Amino acid sequence: MNDNAPHPLKLFNSLTRQMEEFVPVHPGEARVYTCGPTVYNYQHIGNMRAYIFADLLGRTLSWKGYKLTHIINITDVGHLTSDADAGDDKMEKAAAQSGKSAWDIAKYYTDAYWLDIDRLNIRQPAKWAIATDHVEEMIGFAKSIADKHCYELDSGLYFDVSTVPDYGRLAGAQSDDIEGRIDTVEGKRHPQDFAIWRKTPAGETRQMEWDSPWGKGAPGWHLECSQMSIKYLGETFDIHTGGIDHREIHHPNEIAQNQAHNCSEHSGANIWMHNNFLIDRAGKMSKSSGDFLRLQVLIDKGIHPLAYRLMCLQAHYRSELEFTWENLVAALTRLKRIVMGVERLLEKADGQTAPIDHPALLQLQDKFDAALSEDLNSSKCLPLLEELLTQKKLPADQRLGLLSDMDSVLGLQLSSLTRKQLRVRPASAAIDENAIEAKLDQRQKAKAEKDFATADAIRDELTAQGVDLMDGDPLRWDWKIEI
């Protein structure tokens, strides 16, 4: 354990609906599985909140001194157009609409997702587990449970949820609304039964299909996560994460498969964690609408991706977070102020860090640990970081050391991020930065010559082109953000 992190880590377990102290299955290790994206389209910023949360969890576990093994899957087959196990395969449908192969679509959108991961400073997992790389192993998994837990219909192999104890306890009470979202298939024994293998319909050919004991077809969406989590983390591992939308159907189905495979009542993971939704009142948080907010849209507006990361960290991961452009710009402004403070600290400390032994700094570090240990309460961690930047009478090298320590968890790249980097050029800008600098040089010369009319005219010209001048600031100017 990290000697500077004495508070026990407590996490909210969705399975028990209560806070629990983290006790690893393997002493000194932390094994985490995160449900990754379905790569049939770009990921919207609500999707990316889930990975910022999972990254915060992973960074916290590393900070606490655990050896972290983090697995994130890439779903490139098996996920249907409804999360509730209904409709067409998302990859096949995207391929039919675009005229491209499902394999090409998967590669393109996986690369786009990975670019967003990098932009948000989300750490790489131990492994990206690609679903189509594991189909033969999924078939083996399905074969191992088929006799006791499954039955075959014309459309595929279905899991009988009555064969495992306490199905659906993760979701809580199964409501009529949830049952109404589940695919109705003639011959299913129970409404909640789900396909773990889907046969290719007679007379059809899918781009992604494999031979199996139940006919040519493709695995169900839920099967991949059970098979890959067990393969890489073991039959019992520490933490499984995902969005709160997975809590109702996908994760209960995973748990059922885990119980069947492991011949145990255990859910597979000791702790199940779910981040809440990012809410957009304008209704652009769903990819199904075809008009949704992705990270590139924020960048095109001139907003640095780490401002969105900060916006997510300002709220507890289990709270709904409302997206507005005003909230995002406020997060960008907060990030700029933090970076300005860090730049001053870097200069004062000459970029050098030192071990922390000053009582006031040790107390601040303890408060940071306490907030983080209370179910990853990053919203309480940020003010502590800002308080650190105001403690100008304390040793600068120790303050910089504590800042680096805090940022290793928050992931805002504060020791390298600059104000100039936060000035991301909007895609709509009609003038380049070199031209702006040249205009400012002309304005400075005009002011020196007391030609204030020319200086004012240059200001007005730049303002009309979306540039805010900042007299007396070394940065000199910034873009106006159109929201």
Buried (B, 14 or more C-beta within 10 A) or exposed (E): EEEBBEBEBBBBBBBEEEEBEBEBBBEEBBBBBBBBBBBBBBBBBBBBBBBBBBBBBBBBBBBBEBEBBBBBBBBBBBBBBBBBBBEEBBBBBBBEEEEBEBBEBBEBBBEBBBEBBEBBBBEEBBBBBBBBEBBEBBBEBBBEBBEEBBBBBEBBBBBBBEBBEEBBBBBEEBEEEBBEBBBEBEEBEBBBBBBBBBBBEEEEEBBBBBEBEBBEBBBBBBBBBBBBBBBBBBBBBBBBBBBBBBBBBBBBBBBBBBBBBBEBEEBBBBBBBBBBBBEBEEEBBEBEEEEBBBBBBBBBBBBBBBBBBBBBBBBBBBEEBEBBBEBBBBBBEBBBEBBBBBBEBBEBBEEEBBEBEBEBBBEBBBBBBBBBBBBBBBBBBBEBBEEBBEBEEBBBBBBBBBBEBBBEBBBBBBBEBEBEEBBBBBEEBEBEBEEBEEBBEBBBEBBEEEBEEBBEEBBEEBEEBBBEBEEEEEEBBBBEBEE
